[in-house]
Amino acid sequence: MPKRQRHQQLARLIEENPFITDRELTRQLKVSIQTIRLDRMELGIPELRERLKLMAERSYDSVRSLPLHEVIGDIVDLELDKSGISVFEIREEHVFSRTGIARGHHVFAQANSLAVAVINDEIALTVTADIRFIRPVKLGEKCIAKAYVRSISGERNKAKVELFTYVADEMVFQGNFVIFRSAGAANSEGGDEHADRY
């Protein structure tokens, strides 16, 4: 493929999915990782880590329900009582040494802490969590968790948070959380949700 066309495709892929890794780009564009890095440099597109940092620095709501350092993963987008996104890289300390597979409680902790963080309240606690591990997550993979707040009609002090965790475009975890919120300020007409504490 001509360089100009490859540059256009590279820019489009990153725009569509800012969480895409250089390794995933090599697979899709069928070129070496060195070529991807050179193309990114020529186009002025930072590496994934820098892109995530830039996203995190953009304006988004501040977490209210727990200290930011208690959130598992890096929050890159947050709209309180609506939605949130966090990214969590699986490292050596998160996996079973024999298999290189992430311990489930780390994947759950990312999901649960994001479900709490997305709630616009000083106190948010998990009441129940219905979770499903879809496939094992491995060393070096980046988990992208996306939380969506759904209201629970008739229960002003509780909210439902739906959460999906992906590695690249593949869903690896799904959870439905019922969150208690102390203020009980939830809208019964959707859009106002609450988070939970792990």
C-alpha positions as semicolon CSV with decimal commas, in nm:
position;residue;x (nm);y (nm);z (nm)
1;M;0,000;0,000;0,000
2;P;0,138;0,345;-0,085
3;K;0,269;0,547;0,209
4;R;0,013;0,826;0,167
5;Q;-0,276;0,578;0,175
6;R;-0,123;0,399;0,477
7;H;-0,095;0,734;0,660
8;Q;-0,463;0,806;0,593
9;Q;-0,566;0,462;0,719
10;L;-0,343;0,494;1,026
11;A;-0,492;0,833;1,117
12;R;-0,846;0,701;1,062
13;L;-0,788;0,390;1,278
14;I;-0,649;0,597;1,566
15;E;-0,931;0,850;1,538
16;E;-1,189;0,569;1,551
17;N;-1,015;0,397;1,843
18;P;-0,769;0,613;2,040
19;F;-0,692;0,306;2,258
20;I;-0,549;0,105;1,967
21;T;-0,193;-0,019;2,023
22;D;0,095;-0,008;1,775
23;R;0,090;-0,389;1,770
24;E;-0,278;-0,391;1,668
25;L;-0,199;-0,134;1,400
26;T;0,076;-0,358;1,259
27;R;-0,177;-0,641;1,224
28;Q;-0,437;-0,425;1,053
29;L;-0,199;-0,240;0,820
30;K;0,032;-0,541;0,762
31;V;0,357;-0,351;0,822
32;S;0,633;-0,370;1,082
33;I;0,608;-0,202;1,420
34;Q;0,900;0,024;1,320
35;T;0,699;0,144;1,018
36;I;0,399;0,221;1,242
37;R;0,619;0,419;1,483
38;L;0,781;0,616;1,197
39;D;0,440;0,685;1,041
40;R;0,303;0,809;1,374
41;M;0,606;1,037;1,418
42;E;0,564;1,180;1,066
43;L;0,195;1,243;1,132
44;G;0,262;1,391;1,478
45;I;0,048;1,124;1,649
46;P;0,179;1,040;1,997
47;E;0,218;0,685;2,129
48;L;-0,072;0,523;2,315
49;R;0,052;0,622;2,661
50;E;0,074;0,988;2,559
51;R;-0,266;0,976;2,387
52;L;-0,418;0,840;2,708
53;K;-0,249;1,112;2,912
54;L;-0,384;1,380;2,677
55;M;-0,735;1,235;2,702
56;A;-0,712;1,231;3,081
57;E;-0,604;1,596;3,086
58;R;-0,907;1,706;2,886
59;S;-1,193;1,844;3,086
60;Y;-1,411;1,586;3,251
61;D;-1,605;1,574;3,573
62;S;-1,419;1,512;3,898
63;V;-1,475;1,189;4,084
64;R;-1,679;1,253;4,401
65;S;-1,750;0,910;4,549
66;L;-1,391;0,802;4,621
67;P;-1,039;0,946;4,603
68;L;-0,898;0,935;4,249
69;H;-0,599;0,724;4,363
70;E;-0,845;0,453;4,474
71;V;-0,980;0,411;4,122
72;I;-0,826;0,103;3,960
73;G;-0,703;0,210;3,616
74;D;-0,673;0,553;3,458
75;I;-0,997;0,743;3,403
76;V;-0,986;0,896;3,055
77;D;-1,347;1,015;3,033
78;L;-1,608;1,083;3,301
79;E;-1,951;1,240;3,296
80;L;-2,100;1,197;3,641
81;D;-2,429;1,010;3,658
82;K;-2,398;0,929;3,287
83;S;-2,085;0,744;3,172
84;G;-1,715;0,687;3,222
85;I;-1,415;0,513;3,066
86;S;-1,101;0,382;3,233
87;V;-0,794;0,200;3,101
88;F;-0,602;-0,059;3,301
89;E;-0,289;-0,236;3,178
90;I;-0,235;-0,590;3,303
91;R;0,118;-0,615;3,446
92;E;0,325;-0,888;3,613
93;E;0,177;-0,818;3,958
94;H;-0,178;-0,873;3,825
95;V;-0,130;-1,220;3,675
96;F;-0,082;-1,578;3,788
97;S;0,290;-1,644;3,738
98;R;0,238;-1,989;3,587
99;T;-0,016;-1,891;3,319
100;G;0,026;-1,514;3,265
101;I;-0,353;-1,480;3,302
102;A;-0,489;-1,188;3,504
103;R;-0,639;-1,266;3,842
104;G;-1,013;-1,202;3,819
105;H;-1,027;-0,968;4,115
106;H;-0,813;-0,711;3,929
107;V;-1,050;-0,705;3,630
108;F;-1,346;-0,682;3,869
109;A;-1,177;-0,407;4,075
110;Q;-1,136;-0,189;3,766
111;A;-1,504;-0,236;3,680
112;N;-1,631;-0,187;4,034
113;S;-1,423;0,123;4,104
114;L;-1,537;0,283;3,776
115;A;-1,899;0,201;3,863
116;V;-1,844;0,388;4,191
117;A;-1,652;0,674;4,031
118;V;-1,927;0,750;3,779
119;I;-2,178;0,824;4,058
120;N;-2,230;1,188;4,151
121;D;-2,243;1,146;4,528
122;E;-2,013;1,166;4,829
123;I;-2,104;0,811;4,931
124;A;-2,169;0,538;4,676
125;L;-2,166;0,169;4,767
126;T;-2,220;-0,147;4,567
127;V;-2,538;-0,326;4,669
128;T;-2,518;-0,609;4,417
129;A;-2,302;-0,703;4,122
130;D;-2,403;-0,948;3,850
131;I;-2,079;-1,016;3,662
132;R;-1,956;-1,236;3,380
133;F;-1,597;-1,305;3,279
134;I;-1,614;-1,366;2,903
135;R;-1,252;-1,460;2,837
136;P;-0,925;-1,457;3,032
137;V;-0,718;-1,138;3,014
138;K;-0,345;-1,184;2,963
139;L;-0,026;-1,011;3,067
140;G;0,033;-0,691;2,868
141;E;-0,327;-0,647;2,754
142;K;-0,505;-0,316;2,812
143;C;-0,853;-0,338;2,962
144;I;-1,085;-0,058;2,852
145;A;-1,384;-0,037;3,087
146;K;-1,693;0,159;2,983
147;A;-1,963;0,236;3,240
148;Y;-2,314;0,360;3,167
149;V;-2,551;0,479;3,439
150;R;-2,914;0,363;3,413
151;S;-3,183;0,479;3,653
152;I;-3,398;0,252;3,868
153;S;-3,750;0,391;3,884
154;G;-3,908;0,412;4,225
155;E;-3,579;0,372;4,413
156;R;-3,433;0,719;4,448
157;N;-3,135;0,604;4,653
158;K;-3,021;0,333;4,411
159;A;-2,892;0,332;4,056
160;K;-2,794;0,070;3,804
161;V;-2,457;0,089;3,629
162;E;-2,392;-0,128;3,325
163;L;-2,027;-0,194;3,258
164;F;-1,840;-0,353;2,970
165;T;-1,465;-0,420;2,957
166;Y;-1,286;-0,467;2,626
167;V;-0,940;-0,567;2,509
168;A;-0,912;-0,403;2,167
169;D;-1,260;-0,463;2,021
170;E;-1,325;-0,787;2,210
171;M;-1,548;-0,784;2,517
172;V;-1,379;-0,968;2,807
173;F;-1,600;-0,874;3,105
174;Q;-1,955;-0,758;3,164
175;G;-2,120;-0,639;3,482
176;N;-2,447;-0,497;3,608
177;F;-2,406;-0,309;3,936
178;V;-2,675;-0,179;4,167
179;I;-2,529;0,116;4,355
180;F;-2,656;0,276;4,673
181;R;-2,614;0,651;4,681
182;S;-2,654;0,849;5,000
183;A;-2,813;1,163;4,854
184;G;-3,094;0,977;4,680
185;A;-3,097;1,243;4,412
186;A;-3,144;1,006;4,120
187;N;-3,377;1,101;3,838
188;S;-3,646;0,846;3,773
189;E;-3,638;0,942;3,403
190;G;-3,300;0,798;3,306
191;G;-2,957;0,950;3,285
192;D;-2,897;0,994;3,656
193;E;-2,698;0,709;3,797
194;H;-2,483;0,625;4,090
195;A;-2,161;0,446;4,165
196;D;-2,026;0,195;4,405
197;R;-1,736;0,131;4,629
198;Y;-1,528;-0,183;4,623
